[in-house]
Amino acid sequence: MSVAAAILGYTFRMMIATDVAPKNPANTLGLSYRDEAKRLPYSGPIWDVHNHIHSLEAARLFFEVADVFNIERIWTMAPLEIVDDLKSEFGPRIQFIAVPNYEKKDQPGTFTTDWLHRIEKFYEKGSRIVKLWAAPRGRDFSDALTLDSPARKEGIKLARQLGMMFMVHVSDPDTWFATKYADAAKYGTKAQQYEPFERLLDEHGDVPWLAAHMGGDPEHLDHLQMLLDRHPNLYLDTSATKWMVRELSKKPSELRSFCQRNAGRILFGSDIVANTHDMSFDLYASRWWALRTMFETSYDGPSPIIDPDLNMVDPSVPVDATATLRGAAMSDEELKMIYQQAPSALLSKWM
């Protein structure tokens, strides 16, 4: 089947499914994700460098869906306590990203002494990536989570001594700064989030930094380009599906040009959270389907995923609204770079 025929098929099936199926937050269009995965144009293996696995049970479903979408390898954030179990069952398919024990976020030492201990333990288990979560909302429960706090700098120093690179969550959607973070005195402006980040990029210029969620600013690819131009050690991942679809679909041709210009520095990621309390084939599949459709096809229609941000910024929008998804129709060569070559080269250079 040609790509054009497949896209027409998407549109027809979606029109029918919308009328007959009850709304599922991860599948408002009533799609059969197994069937849709077979119609996606790219057939090569894919690495997902940004996701979260919280239990072995959820991991089994996660990898079942991963197989449907040709997800060959993953970089994941999992609790230290289940790393051995995941390694035993899934082996080389997983590269672990070191994270604090967020379940004990209210306990003293979680983001200081215990965090340093966990960096070392993750390293001993093969991890070579440390996650620095610095979302503005982190200030609600610990000053240690700001990107340039003394505790953070100590963790960065330790990780660098061990030979680890960094993944960083530096900012959040424009929609959140207009609503959740309206108190700039407490959370700072969006622009202010990048000031300590750029200082750290310069201070540790010989270490790769992978900025999650398209650097926290998919709304402004011009800003991301300036960051990439100034900092050759900076890489971006495409995780946070609802956010990416909402913003990057507004400018598919610009997205394709951006990825072409920065080949080797854009890595595919989903931000799927696989936990026992919210296990769903459609939930996991919807993220990979939406992102792959955006990168691989010329589809122009509704996303199947409910996006609460649309109602949050405009209460007149229905609470179950979905964003428009527009595809960039990248070539196989461009896709292979984002899906496999860029993460493989980065990891092999740093392992």
N, C-alpha and C positions, 0 to 999 in steps of 0.2 A: 504494500500500500504506500502511495506517495505521501510526503509530509502534508501537502495541500489537502489530500483526501482525508487524512487522519484528522486534521484540524476541523474540516467540515463535519466529520463524524463526531468530534467532541461537542461542537455547537448543537447538533441535532439531538444527541443523547441528553445533553444538559437541559435543553428546552423541555423534553419529555419528562425527565426525572424530576424537575422542579415542580411539576404539576401533581405528581403522584406520590412522592416520598415525604415522610415527615422530616422536619429539619433536624439534622445532626450537626452540632457545632463544628465538627471536622469534616462534614460531608453534606453540605446543604443541597448539593446537586444530585445526590443519590447515585454517585458513580460506583462502579465496580473497579476499585483501584488495581486489582490484579490484572484486569483486562486493559485498563488504561496504561499500566506500566509497560505492557507488551507493545503498545503503539508509540511510545516515545522514541524519537529517532536515534538517539545515541545508544550504542550497544556495548561500549567498552566498560571496564571496571571503574568504580568511583570510590574516592576516599571522602568520608565525612569527618572533618577535623574539629567539629564542635557539637557535642551532645552530652547528655547527662544520663548515666545509668545508676539507679539507686538500689536495685535488688537483682539477684540472680534470676528470679522468676520473670521479672520484667525484661531482663536481658534476653531471655529465650524468645519471647515474642518480638522484641526489637530486632533480633537477628533473622527471625523468620520473615519479617517485613523487609529487612535489609536485602535479603536474597532476592526478593521480588523486584527490587529496584536497582540491582547490580551494585549494591554498596559492599565493596570488597573489604575495606579496612576502615577503622574509625579511631579518632582521638577522643577520649571521653573523660568526663569528670565523674568519678565514682568515689564513695567513701573508702578510706584506706582499709577499713575492716573487711571489705568484700573483694579487694583486689586479687587476692590469691585464688578465690573461688572462680572469679571471672577469667583469670589467666588459665586456670586448669581446664575450663570448659571451652574457651574460645581462642586461647593461644595467641598466635601472632596477628590475629585480626584486630587486636586492641593495643593502642598506645595510651598510657594513662597520663592524665594531667593532674598535677598535685594541687589539692584544694584543702582549705581548713575544714574543721568539723562543724558545719553550719547547724547541725542539730543541737549543738551545745553553745549556740551563739551568745547566750546570756551568762555563761560561766566565765569567771576570771581566767585569763590565760589562753582562752580559745584562739585569739588572734595575735597572741604574743608568744609565750613560751611553748605552748602546745603546737602552735603553727610552725615554729622552727623545728620542733621534733618531727612533725609530719613531713616537712620538706625532706629531711634526711631519710625517713622511712620510705617515702615514695621513690626517692632516688635509688635506694637499695633494691627496690622492686622493679627497677628498670625505667622509671619515669625520667624524662629529660625536659619536661615542660612544667612551668609553674604558672598557675592562674592567679592574677591579681584583679579581684573583683572590686571595682571602685565606682559603682553606680552611686549617684547622689543619695538615693534612699538608704544606703549603708550608714549614713550619718545618724539615722534614727536609732541605731543600737550600738555603734562603736566608732569612736574617733580614729581607731587604729585602721579602719578600712579606707580612709582617704589615701590617695595614691602616693603622697609624699610624707606620710606620718613616720615618726621614728621607728615604730614597729615594722612598717612596710619596708623601710630602707634596710633594716636589719635582715629581713627575710630576703630581699633582693641581693644583698651582699652574700649571704649564705648560698643562695641558689647559684649565683654567678661563680662562686668558689668551687662549687660542685660540678660546674659545667652544664648548667641548665639554661634554656631559653625561656621567654616569657610570653604568656597570653594575657591580654588585658581587656577588661570591660571599662572603657573610659567615660562613656556618656550614654544617654538614653534618647528616645524619640522627641522631636520637636513638640509633638502633641502632649507629652508629659511635662515639658517645661512650661507649656501654656496652661496646665491644669495642676497636676500633682506637685510640681516644683515651682509653683507661682511665687513662693516665698524665696526670693533670690538671696535674701540676707542669710537664710539657713542653708540653702542648697547650692547657691552660686548660679550664675548664668551658664548657658551651654558653652559659650566661648571660654569661660573661665575653667571649665573641666580640662581643657587642653593645655593649659599653662604648665602644670606640673608634669604632664605627660611628655611634652616636648623637652623639658629639662632632663627627664630620665632617659629619653631617647638619645640625647646628646651625651649624657654622662656615661651611658653604657652603649656607645655607638658600635662596638664590635660584637654585640649580642643581638640576635634576631628578636623582634617584638611583633607578635601577631595580635592585631587589634580586632577584637570580636565585633560582630554586627556591623560590618563595613565601617570599622573605625568609630562606630557610634554616630555616624552622620551620613547615611545614605541620601538624606534630603539634599545634601550639598556636595556633589561630586567635585566641584571646583575646589572646595576646601580640602577634601581628601587628596586631590592631586597636589596641592601645595605641600601637604604633609609628606607625601611620598617623595616629592622632589627634594625636600629639605633633609629627609632622613632615609638614606639608602638601606638601613636596617629594619625598616617598617614593612610589614605585610598585613593584609586584611583578610578576614573571612566573611562569608556571606550568611552567617547564621541569624536566627530570629525571623522565622518565615513570614509571619503576618506583617511585621514591620518592613521587611525587604519587599514583599509583594506590593504593599500599600505605596511605598515611595519609589522603588526602582521601576515599577510598571508605568509610572508617569512619563518615563523617558527611556524607552527600550533602546533606541538607537544610540543615545548618549551612554547608556550602560555598556553596550557592545564596544563602542569606541574606547571607553575607559578601560575595559578589560584588555583590549588589544594593546593599548599604550603601555599598560602595566603588566604585561604577560610575565608569569612567574611569581607575581606578588599578590595575586588574588587566589584564595583557596576556598573550596566548597565546604560549607558547614550548614547544619540545619537548626541546631539548638533544641532538638527533640529531648524531652524529659521523660525517661522511662522509669516509672516507679510502680510499686504493687498496688497503690491506691487508685491509679488512673491508667490501667492497662487497656489499650484499645487498638486493634489493627488499623482502623480508619484514622485514629489520631496520629499514629506514626506515619502511615502511608500518605496522609494528606500533605505533610510537610515536604516529603521528598517529591511527591507528584507536583505540587505547586512550584517549588523551586526549579525542578527540572523542566517543567513546562515553560517557565519564564525564560530560562536560558536556551532551551533547545528548539522551541517552536515559534510560530507567528500567531499563536492563539491570542484573541482579543475578546474577553468576556469576563463573566463573574468568577472570582475566586470561590472555591468551595468551603472556605474557612471563615467563620464568623470573626469579625474584628471589632472588639469593644471600643477601640480608640476612636472609631468613626462617630459613635454616639457620644463619647466622652467630650469631644470638642464641639459637637453640634447636636444637642438634645433632640432636634427635629428629625434626625436620622434614626431609623428603627434600631432597636437594641440588637437585633439579629442580622444587621446589614453585613455585607461582605464587600471587600475592595474589588476594584477592577484589576484583572490580571492581563498584562500585555507582554507578549514574548519578544525576546531579542533575536531569536533565530540564529544563534551562533553556529559557526562551522564546526565540524568534528575536530579539526586541529585546535581551534580555540577552546573547545570544551575539554579536550584531553588535557590541555595545560592546566585548567582550573580544577578539573576533577581528579587528576592523578599526578601529572608531572610536577606541578608546583609543590604540593605537599611532600611528595617522595623526595624531591631534590632538597627541600628544606630540612627534612628529618635526617636524611642520610648525611648531609653536610654537618649536622650538629650532634649526631649520635657518636 
